[in-house]
Amino acid sequence: MSSDAGALFLLPNTLGETPAEAVMPATALHRARSLDYFIAEDPRSARAFLKRIGYPTPLQQARIERLDHNTKPADVPALLEPVVKGADAGLLSEAGMPAIADPGAALVRLAHEKEIRVVPFSGPSSIFLALAASGLEGQRFAFHGYLPVKRPALQAAVKELERQSARLGQTQIFIETPYRNDATLSAMGRVLRDDTLVCVAVDLTLESEYVRTRRAAAWREDPLLLKNRPAVFLLLSSG
């Protein structure tokens, strides 16, 4: 690693309007306030975050570059070039932890290839908060991101996750776009075995937080209306 290179700091973001001080360590907030170069999914949201945490200089003086799912792989090296030349940078997710279910992973991987120091800070991750609160298997688990949208493919994917859970003894975790949450929970109720455990974790870290683990049969008989609320789904089959 070149002694002239800067460092890439992985800065957690809040999962909603919860005050940053309630879910982020002081060291992460201090580092975020000290940087003047950021890489973020949405520069507008990044500026709002910096404003909420009391960024000490005028926001127009902060350089914020976009890295999202539409960023071409060929454009990623340019985002890291200031760090190669000695500037420190903060990688900021839209919500939660950078590079976990987040396009920032490509930037972090490139930083390692260039032997740039990568410094992660702890903060809220909906995936791990949901797993910890679910009471399901925490030694063996897998995260699958988003499942298919159309009902036949969605139901087939849910059933396959149940088979994997039974075979491997794993908790299976996935997320969905909030407006499709109700359809997803309904699909789980239709295809899962009655005794498969299902956890729904909603609005994590917010005042409206709700986490509940029940057997699939109970969700089918008494479904929860999620109403576009951010949710994480987990399932564990008894085999």
N, C-alpha and C positions, 0 to 999 in steps of 0.2 A: 504494500500500500504506500502510495506517495505521501511524504510528510506534508506536502503542499495541499493535498485534497481536503475538502470539508467533510462533514458527516451528514448522513441522512437520518433525520429523527422521525420516528413513526408516532404521530400524535393522535390519540383517541379523540373522538367527538361524542357528544351526547346522543342519546337515542330519541330525543324529543326535546321538549321545552324545559326539561329538568335543569336547574342551575348547574353549571359545570362543576362548581365547587363541591356539589353533593355526590358526584360520581367519578371525579377525576382527581388524581393526586396533585398536590401543590407543585411537585417537581415538573410535571407535564405542563401545567399552566404557566409556570415560570419560563420554561423553554419556549413555549408557543409565543409568549409575549416578547421574547428576545430575538426572534428570527425576522428577517425581512424578505425571505424567499420561500414560497409555498407551492406545492403541487397538490391539486385538489380535483375531485370529480366535478364540482360546480363552483367556480370562482365566486359567484354571488352568495351561495350558502357559506362559503369559507369566510367571506368578509363579514357576514352576519355573525358567525361563530366568534371571529376575532373581536368584533364589537362587544359581544356578550361577555367575553372574558376580560375586558378592559385593556385591549391592545393599546400600548402607551404612545404610539405615534400615529399621525394621520393615515388612514387606511389606504389612501391613494399612493402612499409611498411604499406600500408592500407590493412586491411582485408576486402575482398568483397565476400559475399556468394550469391549464386543464389537462387532466388525464382521466378519461372515462372509457366506456366500452367501445366507443367509436374511434378512439385514438389508434392510429396505424402503428404496428410494431416498428416501422422504420422511423417514426417520429419520437419514440421513447428516448433514444440516446441524447437528443438535444435537450430534453428536460433535465438530464443529469449533468450536462456540460458545465453549468456554473459550479456544481459541487466538485467536479474534477479539477476546476481551476481554483478552488479554495473556499467557496462559499458554503455555509451550512444551509440545509434545506429542511423543511417540514413537510412530510407527506400526511395529508389530512383526508380522512374518509368522509363521505356524506353523512354517515351515522355509524357509531361504534368504532371498531378497531380497523386501522388500515391493513390492507392486504389479506384480510379474512373475509371471504365472500365479497371481494372488492377488487377492482381493476389494478390497484397499486402493486399487486404481486409482481407484475412484469418489471416495474421499476426497481423493486427490491432485488430481484434476481440479477438484473443488470448491474446494480451497485456491487453485488458480491463478485460478479465477473471482473469488475474494474478495481476490486479490492478496496472499495470505499467502506468506511465504518458505518454500520447500520445500528441505530440505537432505538429499541422499542420501549414505549412507555405503556404502563398498564392503564386500562380504562374499561368502560362497559362494552361487552360483546353479547348481543342478544342470543347467539348460539350457545355460548358457555353459561350464561346466566340461566337460560331455559333448562339446559341439561342439569345444572346443579340443583335447580328448584324442582325438577320433575320426580326425583326419587327413582329414576330408571338407571340402568346399568351405566356407570360412569367410568369403568375401566376400559370398556370396548365400545366404541361408537363410530359412526360415520355420518358425514354431512354431505347432502346431495344437491344443495342449491335449490333450483326451481324444478318442479315436475312438469310433464306435458300439460298443455291447456285443454285439449279436447277430451271429452268425457271418457271414451273407450281407452285412449292411451293413458289418461290419468289413472283410471281404475286399474289398468294393467300394471302401471308403475307402482302404485300403492301395494298391490298384491305381491309384486316382486320384492319390495322392501320388507314385507312381512316374512317372506320365505328366507331372505338373507338374514334377517334378525334371528329367526329360528335356527338357521344353520350355523351361524357364527356367534350367537349369543351377544349380538350388538344392538345397542340403541340406534335407531335410524332417525336422522334429523333432516328436516327440509323446511323451506320457507315458501311463501307465495306472495304475489302482488295482492295488497289488501282487498281490492274489490273482488278477488276470486276466492277469498278465504272460505266463505260459506259453502261454495260449491266443492271446495277441497274437503272440508270436514264432512260434508254429505257423502262424498265418494268414499271416504274412509269408512263411514258407517255402513255403506252398502256392501263392501267387499271384504273387510277384515273379519277374522274369527271373533266370536263373542268375547273370548277371554284375553285377546290381545290388549295390552295396556297402551293407552293413547294419552299424551299430555298436550294441552294447548296452553301456550304462554303468550299473553297479550299485553301490549303497552308496558313492556318491561322498563323499570326505573321511574315510571310516571305515577301520578296520583291514582290513575285508573287501572293500575297493574292488576292482572288476573292470571293466576297459574293454577291449573287443575289437571290431575291425572286420574283417569277412570278407565274402566274396561270399555272396549268398543261398543258393546251392547248398551251400556249406559248412555254413551254419546248418541247412539242411534235413537234411543227412546226419549232422551231429553237433550236435544241439540242446543248448542250455544249460537246465538246470532252475533257475529263478529262486527258487522256494520263498518267495514273498511278500516278496521283497526289493525296496526302492524302485529303480526303473529308469527310464532315459531311452532312447528308441529314435530312431535316426537312419538315414536312407537317402539314397543318391545314385545316380541312374541315369546310365549312360554314354550313354543316348540310343538 
